[in-house]
Amino acid sequence: MLLLMATGILSGMQGKRGITAWRWLFFIEGAITIVIGILAIWLFPDYDPNGVLAQARLSEDAAEADEDGANDSAFAGLIMALKDPKVPILAVMTCSQLLGLSFVNFFPTPPWILAAIICLLNAWHADKTGERFFHIAGWWWVVIVAYIIALSTMATAGRYVSMFLMASGYAGFALTLVWVSNAIPRPPAKTSCSNRIVNGFGNIGNLIGSFAWKVQWSPKYHQSMIIGIATLAFSSALAFVIRTMLIRANRKMDQQDMDALQNEGDAERVREAARLEGITVEEAIRRRRGFRYLY
């Protein structure tokens, strides 16, 4: 439907009120998006009690079912998220990677067909293996290789092949918010705020990216690609920092496993998790001992 609308706008509104058709396209479809976004505040439920499968997967990822306590308001979740050093690192990492992937604003359709297939396969394999870092950063390295190819030639064939490799880089971005939820699994208010901070701040990269491909730098766009290489390398470094933090957290849990349930507070938490999930306390203990951060 939106494609048909865009076709009509581009073909019939050129020059209307002195405004080019592509600007009308942004005005009209952008306004529709804003209205739907505002209505979603009242139309979408805060929590879906029927989402049994989603709840089960979230509980599995976090090792325990969880719910916000009486003091875990949205504001409390925001404060907890801001105090967690992983959140600003992930936010800057997302902003930097989107700047490095800003070619998306100028790409034709064919490369995205391959990117869509790779994105699905990458997500499936990441879920199957439980690995995150290489399933995200590895695709940024593919984009860096693509930039290097495009920097080294002006041949149409070489640059077109590099475009397919560049588009594949979005397979890594698609898992970024998944990794945020894996790295900050509880309480729900903190997880929710962390995702919003990372997603909101990260999209600043798209804004900056619109200025990274200046017409003065065409047709080679060497400066733009160098910016992309630098920002994706920076994102890779930040992702490695997050990976290191999660590995250390897992090692700490390894050391705590033997005596964790001797603490009455921990024992009560396990009993509450078992109640929420409708499982036995023994099963909740097994899940707790089996939980580790995905990195």
C-alpha positions, 0 to 999 in steps of 0.5 A: 500500500505504501509503495502504491502511495509513494508511486502516486506521490512521486508521479503526481505531486512534482512541483505542487506548491513549489515543493519537489515530489520526493519532499512530499513523499517524506512529508506525507508518509512521515506524518502518517508514521508520526500519527500511528506512533502517537496512537500506539501509546493508547492502542498497544498494550504494555504487556501481552498476557497471551504471549505465552511463547514470547514469555517462555523465550524471555524467561529462558534467556534470562534464566528466571521469570521476572516481574517488576517490583513495587518500586520498579517504575519506568523511572526506576528502570531508567535510573538503573539503566543509566547506572549500568556501564553496558548501556552507554557502551551499547548506545555509542556502539549502535550510533557508531555502527549506524553511521558506518552503515549509512549507505542504506540511505542511497542503495537500490533494491537488489542488494537488499534481497541478499541482505534479507536472506543473510539476516534470517540465516544469521539470526537463526544461527545466532539463536542456535549457537547462543553466540552474539559477538561474531554474529554482529561484529563479523558482518561489520568486518564484511562491510569494511572489506566491501569499503576497501574493494570500493575504494580500490576500484571504480569499475562498475562490476567491482563496486556493484559486488561491494554493494551486496557485501555492504548491505549484508552488514545489516545482519549484524545490526538486526541482532544489536537490540537482541544482544542488549536484552541478553546483556541486561535481562532483568528487571523488566523495567531496566531491560525496557529502558536500556533498549530504548536508550540504545535504540534512541541514541543509536539512531543519531548515527542515521542522522549523522550518516545523512551528511557523510555522503556529500555530493562534493565527494562523488563519484568516488566517495572515498571520504565517506567510505573511510568514515564508514571503516573508522566507525565500524572499527570503533563499533567492533572495539566497543562490542569487544568491550561488552563481550569481555564484560559479559565473560567476566560476569559469567566467570563471577557466576561460576564462582558463586554457583556453589553457595548462591542458594545458601543466601535466603534472599537468593532462595526466595528469588528462585521460589518466586521465579518458579511460581511465575513460570509454573515450574518446580523449584528444582527446575528453577534452580537448574535454570538458574545454574545454567544461565550465562550471559550470551556473548 
